[in-house]
């Protein structure tokens, strides 16, 4: 084989992977990168989309949303909603995973529980929102049970009260999202060598000591990875909040996603909505970069 043919062969081998990836890269570019660049451009324009020749606005729209108290309230609500969801997703997922991995529970019962525990994962956000709106309405099942056992003395409007709406929608999201942690942690538990626990039994370790010094350290890579992903996904939740409360009452459940949506499609202020979307993008990118660096460090 001549030098020219060898060079041509190396070039084909180098280019071939990119040719195979080109359809996917084209779709990603059209459906993700192009909209991102367009929205970033809109955030620096006056009357974006609404006028044919929008003028350059600089950072005016970013200043406007940073001066808006509703924006800061929505940011706080987003952090509360996200942090509480991730913490309880992890806690409930861990408890259920340990239960399903335990030999003390009858195998038939374990299979039944596995099906029951994973059910919330099968429902769409719309179905989950409708279910919890029915359960938490003033004449719903939850109020009836709580009144019968004496926890509350009168009917509570869970989604209509500013004091309870954010907690109610957070609870609904917790119920919907824990199966991801449960399945991931259950897979991790089944991958831990039993020799570790046998050695701990020989040393006289108790159940909580095995949990703290064996189980959790072995699961820590999974816990951190899933927690970061869950944080990114939960921060952008929109359908559940929009269908249950719409960001109300009195902005008590307003999050960044609903705040941006209202700017765009209620106020028709697409420039400020784009600026808000860019802020969400930057936060998500920061978390994503942190996740990637963590994965590389492993």
Secondary structure, 3 states (H helix, E strand, C coil): CCHHHHHHHHHHHHHHHHHHHHHHHHHHHHHHHHHHHHHHHHCCECCCCCCCCCCECCCHHHHHHHCCHHHHHHHHHHHHHHHHHHHHHHHHHHHHHHHHHCCCCCHHHHHHHHHHHHHHHHCCHHHHHHHHHHHCCCCCHHHHHHHHCCCCCCCCCCCCCCCCHHHHHHHHHHHHHHHHHHHHHHHHHHCCCHHHHHHHHHCCCCHHHHHHHHHHHHHHHHHHHHHHHHHHHHHCCCHHHHHHCCCCCCCCCCCHHHHHHHHHHCCCCHHHHHHHHHHHHHHHHHHHHHHHHHHHHC
